[in-house]
Amino acid sequence: MAMAMKRLLLLLKPFHVSSPPPSQTHPQVLHFLDSRNKVHHEAINFCQTILKKKSVQWKALLRNNLSEPIKDVDMVVTVGGDGTLLEASHYMDDTIPVLGVNSDPTRIDEVEKFSNEFDATRSTGHLCAATVENFEQVLDEILEGRFVPSKLTRIMTSVNGHQLSTFALNDILAAHPCPASLSRFSFSIKKDDQLCSQRVNCRSSGLRVSTAAGSTAGMHSAGGFPMHILSQDLQYMVREPISPGEVSDLMHGLVEHDQKMDITWSSRKGVIYIDGSQVNYAIKDGDFIEISSKAPVLKIFLPHQMLQLKNT
């Protein structure tokens, strides 16, 4: 059955306006940055050309100009990388699906060619189901109802009973605003207000909690394990714990979809970072934080190869 997709919002990653002064920069780096800008620009123009051919209404918006929840559209198409999709997700509930178009995919040969000079990685686009190569095909599949969105779990966070307005698609990090400072906190995992684990007191550089979607990002880099993309559980890790002793096996684990994590913050200062550093909330000594997967899901058209993994 075809979806009644009439109104689309095209959300665009901004262009890199500022380049370093040429005198200070390797000419190949400048050429690379210039190429990235050009490729991204061409991808936007290409997507707009395709949309003009379809029987849909659409408008384009730079992601920096997002300031209130996205409403009154049937679908959001992000053109950029995972960062643009992540930003869009912060303004979306569980009613509107999103399609990510990776506007500037990394080119393996380029990365190898410049590996001794600079990092020539372009855009990861882990969650993006389309590139300019297949955008029209993917869009047609969606418009004809042959490609349905998946539901990704997000993290709901509340501080002292007050629910934070942003749901994390990747992860949250509770830490001191200065990365070199120690944080003190304690946590326990509960189900229906019954303890599932003992209360754990920590002195560490913070606490990371990730979704399945975020488990291949910072969590994996820190030694966590990649989770199946459709898992509804959360994974947590105490970062660099100081002498955890007999509770060391509780420093990393899962908060299952029907459980929640209760945290008491015992440091003078702290910050909860949601999906990176741009969205953050200050916390202080004595604050009570609750984390669960009770947030509204994000409806997203995932890359086909990512969905095939669930059959393995």
Backbone bond lengths (Angstrom), bond angles and torsions (degrees), N, CA, C in turn:
res aa  C-N    CA-C-N  psi(-1)  N-CA   C-N-CA  omega(-1)  CA-C   N-CA-C  phi
1 M - - - 1.460 - - 1.536 109.34 -
2 A 1.312 116.47 130.57 1.463 119.36 -179.06 1.528 110.13 -73.02
3 M 1.332 115.13 143.11 1.462 119.29 178.45 1.528 109.05 -82.41
4 A 1.304 115.74 145.80 1.469 119.29 178.49 1.521 109.40 -81.65
5 M 1.329 114.62 70.47 1.467 120.35 -178.68 1.516 108.28 -90.64
6 K 1.281 116.55 98.95 1.461 119.32 -177.76 1.525 111.95 -106.42
7 R 1.335 115.53 -36.50 1.470 118.52 -173.03 1.525 109.78 -120.83
8 L 1.305 115.37 121.40 1.467 120.65 -178.69 1.525 109.89 -117.62
9 L 1.327 114.77 144.11 1.468 120.33 172.32 1.520 107.07 -109.76
10 L 1.326 116.23 123.12 1.460 121.63 177.64 1.530 106.20 -98.29
11 L 1.325 115.94 112.17 1.465 120.33 -175.59 1.524 108.71 -104.83
12 L 1.328 116.59 122.83 1.460 120.49 -169.13 1.516 113.46 -110.86
13 K 1.319 114.48 137.23 1.464 119.92 169.85 1.528 106.70 -68.17
14 P 1.344 118.23 136.14 1.476 119.00 -179.85 1.517 111.40 -69.32
15 F 1.325 115.41 164.36 1.461 119.68 177.42 1.513 109.11 -84.64
16 H 1.325 115.21 151.77 1.469 118.80 176.48 1.514 106.92 -79.39
17 V 1.313 115.89 102.85 1.462 117.45 -176.99 1.512 111.33 -80.07
18 S 1.336 116.28 -37.92 1.470 117.64 -173.57 1.522 110.76 -95.33
19 S 1.310 115.91 123.66 1.467 120.98 172.13 1.515 106.84 -109.66
20 P 1.340 116.76 151.40 1.464 118.41 176.36 1.532 109.74 -62.73
21 P 1.325 118.11 154.42 1.472 119.41 178.78 1.528 110.70 -59.74
22 P 1.335 117.36 134.56 1.479 120.96 -174.50 1.518 113.08 -52.92
23 S 1.348 117.28 -33.07 1.460 119.72 -177.23 1.527 112.16 -60.59
24 Q 1.351 116.07 -28.19 1.470 118.86 -175.46 1.522 112.87 -96.50
25 T 1.305 115.95 -0.33 1.460 116.75 -170.31 1.514 113.00 -123.75
26 H 1.303 113.92 138.83 1.435 124.54 170.88 1.540 108.60 -49.31
27 P 1.339 119.80 127.72 1.472 119.83 -178.78 1.528 112.82 -57.80
28 Q 1.346 116.16 -32.92 1.473 117.99 179.93 1.521 112.06 -70.20
29 V 1.345 116.49 -31.14 1.464 120.33 176.71 1.525 108.96 -66.29
30 L 1.342 115.92 -44.04 1.474 120.25 179.10 1.522 110.24 -61.23
31 H 1.325 115.25 -43.27 1.467 119.80 -179.93 1.535 109.85 -62.57
32 F 1.340 115.35 -40.94 1.474 121.23 179.59 1.539 110.74 -62.55
33 L 1.355 116.47 -46.88 1.468 120.70 -179.46 1.523 110.52 -63.54
34 D 1.329 115.12 -38.71 1.455 120.62 178.92 1.527 110.31 -64.30
35 S 1.322 114.74 -42.60 1.467 120.65 179.08 1.536 110.50 -62.73
36 R 1.340 116.76 -41.48 1.475 120.66 179.49 1.525 110.96 -59.94
37 N 1.325 115.25 -45.08 1.458 120.55 179.58 1.524 111.14 -60.52
38 K 1.331 114.52 -44.29 1.460 121.39 -176.87 1.535 110.20 -65.39
39 V 1.329 116.08 -45.35 1.475 120.60 -178.34 1.532 110.37 -63.36
40 H 1.350 115.97 -41.09 1.470 120.61 179.39 1.538 109.80 -64.28
41 H 1.317 115.78 -43.57 1.468 121.30 179.74 1.527 110.18 -60.43
42 E 1.326 115.20 -45.11 1.472 120.14 -179.73 1.526 111.42 -64.45
43 A 1.327 116.23 -36.33 1.474 119.91 179.54 1.528 110.56 -64.93
44 I 1.335 116.29 -41.67 1.472 120.29 178.60 1.534 109.91 -61.88
45 N 1.327 115.17 -47.76 1.471 119.07 179.91 1.522 111.25 -60.63
46 F 1.331 115.59 -40.45 1.466 120.59 -179.71 1.537 110.74 -62.35
47 C 1.362 115.87 -47.88 1.476 119.61 -179.30 1.522 111.03 -61.37
48 Q 1.329 116.15 -38.98 1.466 119.62 179.80 1.529 110.90 -66.82
49 T 1.326 116.47 -38.31 1.472 120.60 177.81 1.524 110.64 -62.14
50 I 1.340 116.16 -42.37 1.476 120.09 179.27 1.530 109.77 -64.86
51 L 1.336 116.44 -44.57 1.471 119.64 -178.00 1.523 111.96 -62.21
52 K 1.322 116.39 -34.09 1.472 120.04 179.68 1.536 111.29 -62.98
53 K 1.339 116.39 -25.58 1.468 119.99 -179.00 1.527 112.59 -82.26
54 K 1.338 116.90 -15.53 1.469 120.60 -174.29 1.536 110.38 -95.67
55 S 1.312 114.74 158.55 1.476 117.72 179.74 1.529 109.76 -88.04
56 V 1.336 114.84 64.16 1.472 120.62 177.69 1.532 107.97 -133.58
57 Q 1.318 115.07 154.11 1.469 119.55 171.47 1.524 105.92 -95.95
58 W 1.316 118.11 140.04 1.452 118.69 179.28 1.513 110.02 -149.17
59 K 1.325 114.41 156.05 1.465 120.01 173.72 1.519 106.84 -138.09
60 A 1.335 115.38 152.30 1.472 120.33 -178.79 1.520 109.39 -108.50
61 L 1.334 115.39 144.97 1.464 121.04 -178.97 1.523 108.21 -145.34
62 L 1.336 117.39 136.67 1.468 120.17 173.14 1.520 108.28 -73.70
63 R 1.321 116.58 139.73 1.472 119.04 -174.55 1.533 112.17 -61.83
64 N 1.348 117.56 -27.24 1.476 120.12 178.55 1.523 111.68 -64.61
65 N 1.341 116.11 -21.28 1.465 119.26 -177.08 1.531 112.58 -90.92
66 L 1.321 116.55 6.62 1.468 120.01 175.87 1.520 107.55 -77.03
67 S 1.322 116.92 126.88 1.464 117.21 178.44 1.516 111.90 -138.11
68 E 1.322 117.42 -11.14 1.469 119.16 179.07 1.516 109.34 -140.29
69 P 1.340 117.63 163.50 1.464 120.51 -176.21 1.535 112.81 -53.00
70 I 1.327 115.20 142.07 1.463 120.73 179.62 1.531 108.27 -77.94
71 K 1.318 115.68 123.97 1.468 121.46 -179.53 1.527 108.33 -138.64
72 D 1.331 115.42 171.88 1.465 122.06 173.00 1.522 114.19 59.36
73 V 1.333 117.19 27.42 1.466 119.32 169.32 1.529 107.21 -131.78
74 D 1.337 115.50 161.36 1.469 119.86 -178.84 1.520 112.02 -96.72
75 M 1.325 115.30 -15.89 1.463 118.88 -179.66 1.526 108.99 -164.81
76 V 1.334 115.29 149.45 1.464 121.28 174.69 1.526 107.58 -112.79
77 V 1.311 116.96 132.55 1.469 121.90 174.21 1.528 106.47 -115.16
78 T 1.333 117.17 117.71 1.466 119.82 178.68 1.523 108.69 -97.51
79 V 1.321 116.64 136.46 1.468 120.96 177.98 1.528 106.80 -118.97
80 G 1.317 116.14 109.34 1.465 123.32 -175.68 1.518 106.40 165.69
81 G 1.339 115.21 -125.80 1.463 119.54 176.21 1.511 109.03 -133.82
82 D 1.336 116.23 -153.98 1.469 119.44 179.90 1.529 111.85 -65.17
83 G 1.347 117.43 -29.95 1.462 120.26 -179.58 1.522 112.09 -63.00
84 T 1.320 115.89 -39.07 1.469 120.34 179.70 1.522 109.89 -69.34
85 L 1.342 115.60 -40.50 1.464 119.75 178.44 1.530 110.42 -64.95
86 L 1.325 115.88 -41.22 1.467 121.73 179.42 1.529 110.38 -61.22
87 E 1.334 115.03 -45.71 1.467 119.80 179.66 1.531 110.47 -61.22
88 A 1.336 116.44 -44.54 1.470 120.50 179.39 1.529 110.44 -59.56
89 S 1.340 116.01 -39.95 1.476 119.97 -175.86 1.524 111.78 -60.34
90 H 1.342 116.99 -29.02 1.465 120.58 -179.03 1.522 112.94 -69.24
91 Y 1.332 115.79 -13.50 1.473 120.19 180.00 1.526 111.11 -112.67
92 M 1.346 116.19 14.06 1.465 119.73 -175.14 1.515 112.00 -122.21
93 D 1.349 115.43 142.56 1.467 119.33 173.97 1.536 108.50 -95.66
94 D 1.318 117.54 -149.46 1.476 119.24 -176.72 1.529 111.91 -103.78
95 T 1.349 117.28 19.87 1.468 118.48 -176.35 1.524 113.21 -104.17
96 I 1.332 116.60 -27.06 1.473 120.00 -174.74 1.521 109.22 -109.55
97 P 1.342 118.60 128.60 1.464 119.12 178.41 1.536 111.67 -82.99
98 V 1.325 115.06 157.44 1.466 120.89 179.66 1.527 110.17 -125.09
99 L 1.329 115.43 141.36 1.466 122.35 174.21 1.514 107.40 -119.59
100 G 1.321 116.49 126.12 1.463 120.48 177.70 1.519 110.96 -95.90
101 V 1.330 115.65 130.76 1.471 120.85 173.48 1.522 106.67 -111.09
102 N 1.325 116.85 118.48 1.464 120.83 177.04 1.524 107.36 -79.06
103 S 1.340 115.46 108.60 1.468 119.79 -172.92 1.526 113.42 -78.85
104 D 1.328 117.51 -15.23 1.471 119.55 -171.65 1.531 110.76 -149.19
105 P 1.339 116.97 65.74 1.474 118.77 -175.18 1.530 112.82 -62.14
106 T 1.322 115.12 147.07 1.468 121.56 176.88 1.526 109.74 -61.68
107 R 1.326 116.02 141.76 1.479 121.29 177.92 1.523 107.65 -111.15
108 I 1.304 114.77 115.38 1.475 120.63 -174.63 1.529 112.12 -55.17
109 D 1.348 116.38 -44.32 1.473 119.12 -177.04 1.529 111.12 -62.57
110 E 1.330 116.47 -34.87 1.462 121.78 -179.88 1.537 110.26 -68.60
111 V 1.338 115.73 -43.11 1.473 120.44 179.54 1.528 109.51 -60.39
112 E 1.338 116.14 -43.27 1.472 120.12 -179.34 1.525 111.17 -67.59
113 K 1.321 116.25 -41.39 1.465 121.41 -177.62 1.533 111.61 -60.16
114 F 1.344 116.63 -41.38 1.468 119.63 -174.87 1.530 113.47 -101.92
115 S 1.337 117.35 9.77 1.472 119.74 -170.88 1.532 114.10 -56.71
116 N 1.325 118.14 -29.51 1.469 119.48 179.72 1.518 113.27 -85.52
117 E 1.342 116.70 -7.35 1.466 119.39 -175.85 1.525 113.10 -110.44
118 F 1.326 117.31 -47.06 1.466 120.74 178.10 1.527 109.06 -160.99
119 D 1.313 116.00 169.91 1.457 121.21 -179.07 1.532 109.03 -85.33
120 A 1.311 115.95 109.46 1.468 120.25 -176.10 1.531 112.17 -97.29
121 T 1.332 116.21 27.59 1.463 119.25 176.32 1.523 108.59 -69.05
122 R 1.308 116.92 137.14 1.460 120.98 177.41 1.524 108.41 -98.29
123 S 1.314 118.10 -119.31 1.465 119.64 -175.79 1.525 110.34 -105.72
124 T 1.342 116.51 135.72 1.468 119.92 -177.76 1.521 110.52 -72.88
125 G 1.328 116.64 -55.88 1.460 118.64 178.21 1.515 113.67 61.84
126 H 1.337 115.77 37.46 1.465 122.42 -179.80 1.536 112.13 -53.12
127 L 1.337 116.42 -40.22 1.472 121.02 -176.11 1.530 113.24 -97.90
128 C 1.337 116.35 2.96 1.468 119.64 -177.39 1.528 110.56 -86.88
129 A 1.334 116.30 123.56 1.473 120.45 -177.65 1.523 112.42 -85.10
130 A 1.350 116.87 -10.30 1.467 118.48 -175.65 1.522 111.69 -133.40
131 T 1.340 114.44 157.03 1.464 123.67 167.28 1.532 103.89 -132.65
132 V 1.322 118.28 -179.92 1.468 117.30 177.63 1.534 110.68 -60.71
133 E 1.331 116.57 -27.85 1.468 120.58 -178.39 1.535 112.31 -58.01
134 N 1.347 116.29 -41.74 1.475 118.14 -173.97 1.529 113.65 -122.15
135 F 1.346 117.42 12.27 1.466 119.85 -174.33 1.528 112.22 -56.48
136 E 1.323 116.68 -47.10 1.472 118.33 -176.87 1.523 111.58 -64.63
137 Q 1.328 115.54 -41.82 1.469 120.45 179.55 1.530 110.84 -62.01
138 V 1.347 116.92 -46.41 1.469 121.19 -179.76 1.529 110.42 -64.43
139 L 1.333 115.92 -42.57 1.473 120.07 179.64 1.524 110.47 -61.67
140 D 1.330 117.16 -43.36 1.474 120.27 178.87 1.532 110.96 -62.10
141 E 1.337 115.56 -41.72 1.477 119.23 178.85 1.528 110.48 -59.82
142 I 1.342 115.96 -40.04 1.468 120.48 -179.50 1.525 110.06 -68.88
143 L 1.335 116.17 -48.11 1.470 120.66 -177.32 1.532 111.30 -63.56
144 E 1.318 116.22 -29.87 1.475 119.92 -179.95 1.521 112.25 -91.05
145 G 1.351 116.73 0.99 1.467 119.66 176.98 1.516 114.48 77.29
146 R 1.348 117.57 17.12 1.466 119.81 -179.94 1.522 111.84 -93.22
147 F 1.332 116.98 -6.45 1.463 121.20 -179.14 1.525 105.76 -131.55
148 V 1.316 115.85 114.11 1.470 118.44 -176.82 1.527 110.71 -106.80
149 P 1.330 116.46 150.36 1.459 118.79 -178.30 1.529 112.72 -73.23
150 S 1.318 115.62 151.99 1.465 122.43 172.75 1.520 107.97 -95.89
151 K 1.331 115.52 166.10 1.465 119.96 179.60 1.526 109.27 -112.65
152 L 1.319 115.16 117.18 1.463 119.45 179.33 1.521 110.04 -99.96
153 T 1.327 114.31 135.66 1.463 121.40 178.23 1.522 110.07 -70.50
154 R 1.329 115.56 140.90 1.467 120.88 174.77 1.528 109.02 -124.89
155 I 1.324 115.42 166.80 1.466 120.96 -176.67 1.522 110.20 -100.02
156 M 1.336 114.65 130.06 1.458 120.18 172.13 1.525 107.45 -99.88
157 T 1.319 116.19 132.57 1.465 121.77 -178.86 1.515 108.95 -124.40
158 S 1.320 117.09 134.22 1.465 118.21 171.72 1.521 108.94 -130.00
159 V 1.336 115.05 147.25 1.465 121.79 179.34 1.524 106.91 -121.13
160 N 1.339 115.69 121.01 1.478 121.71 -178.18 1.534 111.62 51.45
161 G 1.335 115.03 41.50 1.465 119.65 176.95 1.516 114.70 81.83
162 H 1.352 117.00 -3.78 1.462 120.45 -179.52 1.530 108.68 -100.38
163 Q 1.341 116.39 118.64 1.460 120.35 -176.98 1.527 111.40 -74.06
164 L 1.328 116.80 129.20 1.462 120.20 177.72 1.526 108.58 -72.33
165 S 1.330 115.87 144.38 1.466 119.16 -171.50 1.530 113.18 -77.16
166 T 1.327 117.57 -17.73 1.468 119.38 -178.33 1.526 110.49 -101.23
167 F 1.322 116.01 129.15 1.468 121.26 176.74 1.528 107.85 -95.32
168 A 1.325 116.79 134.47 1.475 119.98 -177.83 1.521 110.23 -83.92
169 L 1.320 115.86 128.04 1.463 120.38 175.44 1.524 110.46 -87.77
170 N 1.344 117.08 -33.32 1.467 121.19 -179.79 1.525 112.39 -100.94
171 D 1.329 115.99 -64.37 1.464 117.67 -175.32 1.519 111.36 -165.80
172 I 1.313 114.46 165.55 1.456 120.38 168.59 1.524 107.22 -122.33
173 L 1.328 114.35 150.18 1.448 120.77 176.91 1.519 107.03 -130.29
174 A 1.324 116.16 123.40 1.468 120.35 174.42 1.526 105.92 -105.32
175 A 1.331 115.90 121.28 1.466 119.49 -174.55 1.523 109.66 -158.08
176 H 1.334 115.20 172.12 1.467 120.28 174.41 1.532 108.03 -73.65
177 P 1.348 119.07 145.81 1.469 119.17 178.94 1.530 113.26 -58.25
178 C 1.326 117.09 -25.05 1.468 120.37 175.61 1.529 108.26 -100.03
179 P 1.347 118.70 120.15 1.473 119.84 -173.75 1.524 114.48 -62.90
180 A 1.342 116.65 -18.63 1.472 118.39 -179.23 1.528 111.92 -86.69
181 S 1.329 117.20 -6.65 1.468 119.41 -176.62 1.521 112.26 -89.42
182 L 1.295 114.38 149.40 1.464 122.50 179.36 1.532 109.94 -80.25
183 S 1.320 115.76 143.37 1.468 120.30 173.56 1.523 109.03 -116.03
184 R 1.323 115.37 142.58 1.464 120.50 174.33 1.520 107.97 -115.69
185 F 1.315 115.87 132.00 1.462 120.22 177.94 1.530 107.97 -160.40
186 S 1.309 115.51 164.82 1.463 119.01 174.07 1.523 107.70 -132.71
187 F 1.325 116.03 154.44 1.468 118.44 179.65 1.521 111.24 -147.45
188 S 1.320 114.45 159.12 1.462 120.76 170.39 1.523 107.68 -146.10
189 I 1.331 115.61 160.50 1.462 120.67 178.69 1.522 107.22 -112.07
190 K 1.326 115.27 131.77 1.465 120.35 -175.35 1.509 111.39 -127.33
191 K 1.321 115.00 154.29 1.464 121.13 171.19 1.517 105.89 -133.76
192 D 1.325 116.67 124.33 1.471 121.22 -177.21 1.531 111.04 49.68
193 D 1.323 116.41 42.85 1.466 123.72 179.21 1.526 114.84 64.51
194 Q 1.336 117.00 10.56 1.471 120.95 172.96 1.530 107.90 -100.31
195 L 1.331 116.66 137.21 1.467 119.95 179.53 1.523 111.08 -66.76
196 C 1.348 116.37 133.16 1.467 120.90 174.51 1.524 110.18 -102.58
197 S 1.323 115.93 -16.52 1.467 119.60 178.19 1.519 106.82 -146.96
198 Q 1.324 115.57 160.95 1.464 118.11 176.80 1.521 110.03 -67.09
199 R 1.311 115.81 161.71 1.466 120.38 176.53 1.525 107.46 -72.35
200 V 1.316 116.94 132.55 1.462 121.64 -176.90 1.533 108.76 -113.62
201 N 1.334 116.62 124.74 1.465 121.21 176.69 1.519 108.73 -97.20
202 C 1.332 116.20 130.23 1.464 119.44 -175.13 1.513 113.16 -125.70
203 R 1.323 113.82 144.74 1.458 121.68 163.49 1.518 103.71 -123.35
204 S 1.320 116.27 116.73 1.465 118.48 -174.01 1.512 109.72 -161.92
205 S 1.346 116.03 -174.83 1.464 118.66 178.02 1.522 110.98 -91.63
206 G 1.325 116.87 16.34 1.469 118.68 173.50 1.519 112.86 129.80
207 L 1.314 114.14 -176.94 1.464 121.64 -176.98 1.516 108.99 -132.34
208 R 1.326 116.42 127.36 1.464 120.87 175.72 1.524 109.25 -110.27
209 V 1.326 116.13 136.03 1.469 121.24 173.97 1.519 106.51 -127.44
210 S 1.333 117.41 127.48 1.463 119.48 -177.63 1.524 111.41 -123.52
211 T 1.323 113.91 158.31 1.464 121.48 171.49 1.527 107.39 -87.50
212 A 1.327 116.32 178.41 1.469 119.86 173.60 1.524 109.80 -61.75
213 A 1.341 116.62 -41.19 1.472 120.22 -179.30 1.522 111.10 -62.78
214 G 1.336 116.84 -34.12 1.459 120.78 -178.95 1.516 113.89 -89.40
215 S 1.334 117.14 -3.66 1.473 119.16 -174.18 1.521 112.60 -71.78
216 T 1.343 117.66 -15.16 1.471 119.34 178.36 1.523 110.79 -94.69
217 A 1.349 117.06 -1.25 1.465 120.59 -177.86 1.529 109.89 -97.89
218 G 1.351 117.01 -119.31 1.465 120.98 -176.53 1.517 113.24 -58.32
219 M 1.324 116.92 -37.20 1.476 120.97 -178.12 1.529 110.35 -62.04
220 H 1.322 116.73 -43.97 1.461 121.02 -179.26 1.526 110.18 -66.82
221 S 1.344 115.99 -40.69 1.476 120.15 178.56 1.525 110.70 -60.20
222 A 1.341 115.60 -32.82 1.471 119.91 -176.50 1.528 112.30 -84.82
223 G 1.339 116.62 1.95 1.463 119.43 178.40 1.514 114.04 104.22
224 G 1.332 117.11 7.58 1.469 119.82 175.84 1.521 110.24 -78.38
225 F 1.333 116.36 -177.02 1.468 118.57 -178.24 1.532 110.16 -115.00
226 P 1.344 116.46 144.06 1.460 119.52 176.44 1.535 109.24 -67.70
227 M 1.328 116.23 135.75 1.469 121.03 179.83 1.519 108.58 -105.66
228 H 1.324 116.15 159.62 1.466 118.01 175.09 1.523 108.56 -62.71
229 I 1.319 116.95 136.48 1.462 122.38 -172.48 1.541 113.14 -55.30
230 L 1.333 117.81 -29.35 1.471 118.92 -177.29 1.538 112.95 -96.07
231 S 1.337 116.81 6.95 1.473 119.26 178.01 1.529 109.76 -62.46
232 Q 1.321 115.80 142.46 1.472 120.45 179.03 1.526 111.69 -98.49
233 D 1.332 116.73 1.26 1.464 119.84 179.35 1.528 109.78 -83.22
234 L 1.324 115.59 164.40 1.461 122.03 173.42 1.523 107.46 -113.87
235 Q 1.311 116.58 152.44 1.467 121.32 177.57 1.527 107.36 -116.14
236 Y 1.342 115.75 136.12 1.465 117.07 178.94 1.519 109.91 -123.30
237 M 1.325 115.18 155.65 1.457 120.27 175.62 1.522 109.47 -149.47
238 V 1.328 115.47 128.43 1.460 120.56 172.84 1.524 105.54 -79.40
239 R 1.332 116.57 125.58 1.470 119.97 -175.15 1.524 110.58 -83.67
240 E 1.312 115.76 126.14 1.473 122.28 174.64 1.533 112.90 45.19
241 P 1.341 116.62 60.07 1.471 118.66 -179.40 1.529 111.81 -66.73
242 I 1.330 115.41 144.75 1.461 120.64 177.96 1.526 107.85 -93.63
243 S 1.334 116.05 125.03 1.474 123.98 -179.00 1.537 114.66 31.44
244 P 1.345 117.18 69.16 1.465 119.25 -178.92 1.535 113.79 -69.07
245 G 1.369 116.05 -19.92 1.474 118.83 176.36 1.509 112.99 58.98
246 E 1.350 115.87 -132.79 1.472 119.27 -172.29 1.533 113.36 -71.97
247 V 1.344 117.57 -10.27 1.464 118.07 178.15 1.534 111.73 -98.99
248 S 1.339 116.62 16.19 1.467 118.70 -175.43 1.526 112.43 -60.70
249 D 1.345 117.37 -29.63 1.471 117.80 179.75 1.533 112.02 -75.97
250 L 1.339 117.36 -6.39 1.469 120.57 177.28 1.535 111.59 -98.03
251 M 1.335 116.31 4.48 1.470 119.79 -177.90 1.530 112.00 -78.74
252 H 1.329 116.33 -12.21 1.479 121.04 -178.43 1.520 106.99 -148.16
253 G 1.323 116.40 129.14 1.459 117.88 -179.84 1.518 112.01 -176.44
254 L 1.331 115.06 -163.48 1.463 120.73 -177.37 1.526 111.07 -114.05
255 V 1.327 115.01 145.92 1.459 121.60 166.00 1.522 102.95 -108.43
256 E 1.331 116.66 107.44 1.466 118.93 -175.03 1.523 110.47 -68.72
257 H 1.350 115.24 163.22 1.468 120.03 -170.45 1.529 113.68 -61.23
258 D 1.348 116.37 -21.61 1.473 118.02 178.78 1.528 111.66 -103.40
259 Q 1.333 116.17 13.96 1.465 120.57 178.94 1.528 109.64 -113.87
260 K 1.330 115.09 171.99 1.471 119.13 173.35 1.519 107.74 -141.70
261 M 1.324 114.59 160.14 1.454 120.21 179.29 1.524 108.11 -111.92
262 D 1.329 115.72 126.66 1.465 121.37 177.06 1.526 108.16 -104.43
263 I 1.321 115.76 127.23 1.471 120.48 -177.95 1.520 109.13 -124.56
264 T 1.318 116.43 135.29 1.467 120.24 170.73 1.520 107.43 -111.87
265 W 1.330 115.96 122.84 1.462 121.05 -177.78 1.521 108.61 -88.15
266 S 1.332 117.16 128.60 1.472 120.22 -175.05 1.512 112.51 -123.04
267 S 1.324 116.72 27.76 1.464 120.89 176.32 1.516 108.49 -115.10
268 R 1.331 114.96 155.45 1.465 119.20 -176.94 1.526 110.86 -60.44
269 K 1.338 115.35 -40.43 1.460 119.71 -178.90 1.519 110.24 -125.75
270 G 1.311 115.11 157.91 1.459 119.97 174.06 1.513 109.30 -171.72
271 V 1.316 115.47 163.82 1.464 121.01 177.17 1.518 108.08 -140.55
272 I 1.337 115.48 139.39 1.465 119.69 169.95 1.529 105.68 -101.36
273 Y 1.331 115.02 116.43 1.469 120.85 178.55 1.526 107.81 -98.11
274 I 1.323 116.69 128.70 1.470 120.48 -179.38 1.522 109.41 -108.95
275 D 1.334 117.06 117.88 1.471 122.40 179.20 1.524 111.97 52.97
276 G 1.313 116.63 52.25 1.460 119.35 -179.72 1.512 110.73 102.70
277 S 1.324 116.49 -160.69 1.467 118.60 -168.98 1.520 114.95 -96.84
278 Q 1.348 117.49 -13.24 1.471 117.27 -171.54 1.520 114.00 -73.25
279 V 1.335 117.27 -37.38 1.467 119.72 177.84 1.517 107.40 -100.48
280 N 1.339 117.26 115.12 1.459 118.26 -178.57 1.526 111.33 -147.97
281 Y 1.323 114.89 151.53 1.464 122.91 -178.06 1.519 108.71 -128.16
282 A 1.323 116.86 131.67 1.467 120.39 179.01 1.530 109.66 -76.63
283 I 1.326 116.40 140.35 1.469 121.83 174.04 1.526 108.10 -128.09
284 K 1.327 115.97 162.88 1.467 119.10 -177.05 1.522 109.85 -142.09
285 D 1.315 115.26 173.15 1.458 123.05 -178.43 1.543 110.81 -51.15
286 G 1.327 115.48 129.58 1.461 119.82 177.12 1.517 114.08 92.83
287 D 1.332 117.41 -9.37 1.471 118.93 179.63 1.527 110.36 -67.95
288 F 1.330 113.93 144.56 1.458 121.81 -178.95 1.533 107.67 -110.99
289 I 1.309 115.75 122.59 1.471 120.93 -175.51 1.526 108.94 -116.49
290 E 1.315 115.91 136.14 1.467 119.84 176.89 1.527 108.21 -122.55
291 I 1.315 115.60 133.71 1.460 121.53 -177.37 1.526 109.44 -127.97
292 S 1.332 116.15 132.06 1.474 119.49 177.74 1.521 109.42 -153.45
293 S 1.332 115.53 174.15 1.467 119.81 176.71 1.529 110.44 -97.89
294 K 1.330 116.33 26.38 1.474 120.87 -178.26 1.533 112.78 -79.80
295 A 1.321 117.12 3.87 1.474 120.15 -179.26 1.524 110.20 -68.20
296 P 1.338 117.19 156.61 1.470 119.00 172.32 1.531 109.28 -58.43
297 V 1.318 117.62 140.21 1.473 120.48 180.00 1.535 108.97 -69.74
298 L 1.324 115.82 167.37 1.461 120.02 170.38 1.523 107.20 -108.18
299 K 1.320 116.04 125.14 1.476 119.95 176.09 1.517 107.99 -84.44
300 I 1.322 116.33 122.75 1.469 119.73 -174.28 1.523 110.54 -143.95
301 F 1.329 115.37 140.61 1.465 120.09 174.45 1.525 106.25 -84.01
302 L 1.326 116.31 109.78 1.471 120.69 -174.84 1.526 110.96 -91.93
303 P 1.340 116.51 152.89 1.472 119.06 175.34 1.531 110.42 -55.99
304 H 1.329 115.99 137.85 1.474 119.98 -176.94 1.523 112.15 -55.32
305 Q 1.343 116.50 -40.62 1.478 118.55 -176.25 1.528 111.43 -64.36
306 M 1.340 116.77 -29.13 1.463 120.16 179.73 1.531 110.43 -70.79
307 L 1.322 116.20 -35.68 1.466 120.17 -179.81 1.519 111.37 -74.86
308 Q 1.332 116.33 -28.09 1.473 119.23 179.91 1.514 111.24 -68.56
309 L 1.337 116.67 -22.68 1.463 120.14 -179.09 1.513 111.37 -61.53
310 K 1.365 117.39 -25.02 1.460 117.82 -174.81 1.514 112.38 -70.51
311 N 1.343 116.93 -14.43 1.464 119.08 -179.45 1.520 111.79 -88.23
312 T 1.345 116.02 -6.09 1.460 117.19 -176.58 1.519 110.49 -82.09
